[in-house]
Amino acid sequence: MQEEQEDIADKIYAAYPRYPACIKDKLFQTAARIGWTVVVEFIFSKGRINAGASERAFKGAADCRRCKVLTFLLKHADISAESVELAFTRAIRSRSIDVATLLLETKRTFPTLLNHLFESAIYLDIIQILFNKELISTKVVEVTFQKVLNACVMNACGDRAAVVKFLSDSGRVSRESIESAFVKAANANSYLIVNALCKNHLVSSDTVSRVFTDACANNRLKMVKILCRSGRISAPLAVMMFVNAIGNGHGSIVNFIWGQSWISHNKFTRAFINAAKLGDLHVVGWFCCHNRASREAIIMALHAAVDASHVCVAKRLLRRALQ
């Protein structure tokens, strides 16, 4: 067959009736497992392969990921729905994507099996294959979301975080579940989940702001970075947390927020002048020590401090202005 000498192969195979059926079956199954599609087609065309042999060859081809052989057998052999579902289950559990996709397209897999496999799936590629808005129930999607979320919170894993993001973006997980997951992940310092959910429109701006405020107050720089990069933190809130971080001595938070190009320098200047007006020596001192205020801003802050009778702040600003 490999040399395309089909006439010789015909003569050789013609002798097979004198051999036990098990030998013929074994040859057929071996060809299926190895992926010799032309041999499988040749033997099958002779009409000496029973349903049982076809089923066994189908199983072997599925296990060995022989998609061409599978396609032929599905089209020409009498393959039962049970065999298709068993092969599909094995393909999903072994992450044999090409085989799983092929078998799913036959539409011989029952919704009950799809829902069962979906609920136990943890990898994004498998979730994407199984996900079908018509066949997978909302309840199963919610259960799977919570299961993968909890696993990722307990043991950080990029694959599971990707599943959480996919499901949260699918439109099949409730706002309440997504917001709760976001807060839970933030409280557990699960950066992967926070990063996966922070841009989801179902997580309200107020919730994102509360998590950001808490992260700044607790000096969690990595969380602050993730939330700032999400594009959902307002400049006024960021500057407010910048001021608070100075007072709390959280230098890493202070330096990071100061370096954000999306926050205009004018907002920092206004915070500086307002600190002088309120008599906040820590904030005023930070701007002076790090040379972060223009001479014009220092003069304005000095006037604000004098008008508010904050002597210590005024003296600090005066010394800086005279340098």
Number of C-alpha atoms within 10 A of each C-alpha: 13 9 6 9 9 13 10 11 16 14 10 10 14 11 9 13 10 7 9 9 14 10 11 18 20 14 15 23 22 17 21 31 23 14 20 17 19 16 20 21 17 16 19 18 11 11 8 14 16 13 13 12 19 23 19 19 25 27 23 22 26 26 17 16 21 20 20 17 26 24 18 15 22 17 11 13 18 13 18 13 13 12 15 22 19 15 20 28 20 17 22 23 14 12 14 19 17 15 24 25 17 15 23 18 9 12 11 15 18 13 15 12 15 21 21 13 18 24 21 15 20 21 16 18 17 22 20 13 15 21 18 14 12 8 13 20 17 15 13 17 21 18 15 23 25 17 17 24 24 16 14 21 22 12 11 16 15 14 15 25 27 20 26 27 23 17 22 24 17 12 12 17 21 13 16 11 15 25 20 14 23 25 20 17 22 22 15 13 16 22 19 23 28 25 21 21 27 25 19 17 13 18 20 14 15 11 15 23 17 12 20 25 19 17 22 24 15 13 19 16 18 14 21 21 16 17 22 20 13 15 11 16 18 13 17 13 13 24 20 14 21 24 23 19 22 20 16 15 12 18 14 15 25 24 13 14 22 17 10 14 8 11 16 12 15 10 14 22 19 15 20 26 24 18 21 31 23 15 21 19 18 18 23 27 19 17 19 19 11 8 11 17 20 13 13 10 17 24 18 19 27 25 18 21 25 17 13 14 14 18 14 15 25 26 14 16 24 16 10 17 16 7 5
